[in-house]
């Protein structure tokens, strides 16, 4: 007796349906994976950008915090003394001229004018800033060589300029970058020398402002320009600001419409804005020697008779011996 074997399998329609369903699921899963990868790359890029901005602001904050207004005090005091001697000589000259006019018979001779010499102060520190760049001297320096004599101060500059960058795919692109320049030699050319490094990329706008405290006791104001060496304003001449504020606008290199604005303020710990005291010559007033008037008492003018007449006090009684 023969037994028939049944052959079981998928039909062509079932096979096509399963392949189509599997393809749809794979496409859906692949799209999800791509979206998650793009989102992860975007988040990583934003995280790296935030870390770079934080690191740049931390470095700039240390530079500004340790910016010291150092002055050549010995040369300054010498020049002030020479100015004072010249001023005293002119006063003496005027006094002798007036005396000779009033008393021609008793003329006095003017002594020879003392030789005066002014010395140029050494450039020990400076603070020069505009709305687009900043140059200053700071104590934020590291000494890697112990035996080598290096200055505690360095020149530091911040500015926005063109830079050439490379993408991950190896393509070259241009951008606006925030640069930091550092030089170990302090000279009058405060915007030259040293080495420059890139701190931030894709900068579309950068604005520096400087906090100035007016001497007329008004509220502090933010200035767009500051010059401690060549300032025409006496309020900022040889002085440092109290704080620096930086406003940065960073754009997305893939989409220019996406941008972020970051604002940070940095305080100067040692502005050292010493101002010489101003001497005001005032006529000294004598103290009032009149006796205070009691309530209800009347005042009368004192005559010569009252000044010379002294009242006689009664004599004290004589005590018998042995009392004391």
Secondary structure, DSSP 8 states (H G I E B T S, - for coil): -----------HHHHHHHHHHHHHHHHHHHHHHHHHHHHHHHHHHHHHHHHHHHHHHHHHHHHHHT-B----HHHHHHHHHHHHHHHHHHHHHHHHHHHHHH-GGG--------------------EEE-SSEEEEEES------SSS---S-EEEEEEEEEEEEE-TTS-EEEEEEEEEEEES---S-TTSSSEEEEEE--EEEEEEEEEE--TTS---EEES-EESSS-SSTTTTT---SEEEEEEEEE-SS-TT-EEEEEEEEE-SB-------------------S----TT-------HHHHH------------TT--
